[in-house]
Amino acid sequence: MRLIWAMLPRKLKILLVTMVIANIGSRIFGPFMALYVKDLGADIGQVGLYFTIMAVSPVAFRILGGWVSDSIGRVQTVALGGVAGLMGFVAQWLAPSWVWLIPGGLAMNLGSSLVGPSFRAYVAECADETIRAQVFGFSDSVFLICQVVGPPLGGYLAQFYGYRQLFGVATGFMAVATILRLWNAWDLPFRLDRLKPSTLKSGLGGIGALVLGGGLLTWIFVIDAARDFGYSLSDNLASLYQHDVAGLADRQIGWLASVGAVTTILLLTPSGRLSDRVGERQTMVVGGLLGALGLLVFVNVRSFMGFALAAMLLAGTRAFFRPAFASLLSKAVPLDRLGLTYGIFATTMSVVAMPAPALGAQLWQNVSPRTPFYLTALVALVVLLPIWFKFKLPTRAGADVKHKT
């Protein structure tokens, strides 16, 4: 990790530090957001309405964020996203009732939609093609540290000081991140005049042509959609299965989440190194096999140690798949349209996967609790064949791909 950090340019290092600070802030309040909404006067139906709005709104924002990133620059867009996110944090911190949380949440979603595609596109632009998967793995492992640190800190603040004070601390983290992001972009031009509808139209047309062209990007799109739908069938049911079917205690379920997070952190950088050395598709196949095996273990054990083994295997599929997938996608499209590509993929995958949790719940109720997990494992295995045969770059030289239109 130290070697990868030394190879990163200064602005990317600063950007990565700000991502850590901002993500700690968001992880602090994440597990307690429903309680905060309820504490501000919402009933259960209104809590559901709030989270529905928060789930749907990024669909509209992510493509916008990618377009802005491609138009005015990655670092500048992250700075603008930080400002939007900070405004959302402040609005939610000071909200007098749950209704006033909605505009704050929308501003936060707009901020994350500006930051997310920009950061991943900037990583791809800064990282040499020979170590790109390692850099993606390194950055993902850093974010997972936020997931380990944030929730316990949030739990302490919520228990001893209350939800509003918790949100105040989270806002403080976001303020520090935003100041650093603005400072990082201070010497760069904010060319807002480049934000023209014609460039959005041409960008969408170019990416659409690649997606529908029957080549590598088509297969990336199809496989990503299938995997997102498959895993969404069972992801939200895992803790329910562990509690109601296997009889695990809440504290054991919490420990299993930590086991998965730590395992992913440990494997992300080595898996990125493997991807850079042997190839993205080979590494993704390893990840897919680990995921299917982990799900099969999950539905056939009842002990804590059995579920811990399943958690480590499922962590392996995340660790081996994500950096390799991000690296391959960054080589399959022109770099100057990479932000829009990430925005389109994130938006489309959200829409495709939207019905999956409800379908998984129906399968649980009408067939058996194991069925959604078996179906997810089947999807994880079926997509391995097209990954192996179709996830091939036309050249290893990024320049040939980079300048295609």
Secondary structure, DSSP 4 states (H G I P E B T S, - for coil): -HHHHHHS-HHHHHHHHHHHHHHHHHHHHGGGHHHHHHHTT--HHHHHHHHHHHHHHHHHHHHHHHHHHHHH-HHHHHHHHHHHHHHHHHHHHH-SSGGGHHHHHHHHHHHHHHHHHHHHHHHHHHS-GGGHHHHHHHHHHHHHHHHHHHHHHHHHHHHHH-HHHHHHHHHHHHHHHHHHHHHHTTTS---GGG--HHHHHHHHHHHHHHHTTTSHHHHHHHHHHHHHHHHHTTGGGHHHIIIIIS---HHHHHHHHHHHHHHHHHHHHHHHHHHHHH-HHHHHHHHHHHHHHHHHHHTT--SHHHHHHHHHHHHHHHHHHHHHHHHHHHHHS-GGGHHHHHHHHHHHHHHHHTTHHHHHHHHHHHT-TTHHHHHHHHHHHHTHHHHHHH---S-S-HHHHHT--
